Amino acid sequence: MVVTQSNDNANNKPGGTVMELIERYVSECIRHLPTKMRDDVHQELTVELTHLVEDEINSGASEHMALGNVLKSMGNPRVLADRYLDKKAYLIGPRYYYTYLMVVKIVLLAITLGLSVAFGIRILFDFETLLLSSFFSYISSIVMVGLQAVAWITIIFTLIERFETTEIMDEIDDWSINDLPKSKKTVTKHKKVESLLGVAFSILALLLLNTQLDLLGVYIFAQGQIQSIVPILNMETATDWLPWLNISILFILIKNGLQVASAYYDRQIQGIILFFQFISIALFVLTFVLYQPFNPLLASSIALGNQELANLWNNVTQGFPWFILLLGILDMGGQLISNNR
Amino acid sequence: VIYIIIVVIGGEIMDQTTLILDGLILELRRGTLILSILSQLNHKEYPYSLIKKLSDQGLDIQAGTLYPLLRRLEEQGLLDSTWDLVENRPRRYYQISNQGSSVYQQLKKEWLSLNQTITQIINQEER
């Protein structure tokens, strides 16, 4: 028996002929498929469902009972579409989920800390007029910046999940005991805390440099109240040096993030960490040498005509990048020695 | 009251057991479906005829499972498909490809060896 196109009103509970209902089911399914697949799946499903219904009718069922049985066995059209797509029905899989949660927690903590420090400084600076409005802007900043950060972290992890190459999977599948790191050094709790603080301070530095640059300065008090702030950094040339400083801090953030995420250090991880640290220090030092981001008028703004202070400030600004370079070299050297021990 | 509690708890346990069993059977069957499908496609078949063919031999497969599976196998290169007109209706026919035949032979070998091993293990355990 062939399915008719007639409208059997007595039995048409869902409304429409059998063919119309098949068409509705198929359309609902292909709606969730990519355009290039739709025509093909539409044609095939329609023909096949018609045959299944005819078979049920030949076994003695009424048209609509047959249709009901067939569509019930096919299941929810959305689920059927998912089967056609065979897609990953999640954003972040189990392999990255806990790392993702950890990164979100660290970043949110650092953002809250950073904005709280900025809020505290603002309150100190102008307690009476800004308290209420600052408090609301502080809360809304935490929510807004926090949401943005979570969104970006989620996007990055989702991309990693989607574009994870098969080579990585092959590497995981082909793993053997010989692939165990030769010199495995378990990361101590002390080192983890150190790296966590590093992440928090990097985010704090990024936040302060990019949103509260004017607050980074020497606070001049008069009668127990802050009278003015003399910026430590040269705000007029900030567009020149700030992007490089941001990149440098981002590298140190990645380095600390890697240290937090690694359960142990093998030579590869140690190499990557040292590489990021080297790039960060090099960029930092170069930025300070080439752009001289310190405020050249700081000494004269604090005490006009004080030659001693002017000389001191000059020495500090000239010596600062080399001091950082020395610290960086010592730190990296110390790490190299401890890694090879 | 005690009787009711026993019945309710007993029913719950039975439900859970059935649920676990259903899940395990599904997992067990899932791996063998592809082998069964490949075994039947030496000659071209359309999905409906394949369902009937498998059902006649005692293997029931849901149409909603089969259609997407056939597409996936085709995308993997294990099946070829063509559209033909039958009784003035276009139908999509599937047939095993050369690559599919080679994969099927390997799978069959694996299945026969696995079947033998598992049967041996089960029989030893039951003895």
Interface residues (C-beta under 8 A of the other chain):
Chain A: V41 Q43 E44 L45 V47 E48 L49 T50 H51 L52 D55 V70 S73 M74 G75 V79 L80 R83 Y84 D86
Chain B: Y46 P47 Y48 I51 K52 Q62 A63 G64 T65 Y67 P68 L69 R71 R72 W83 R89 P90 R91 R92
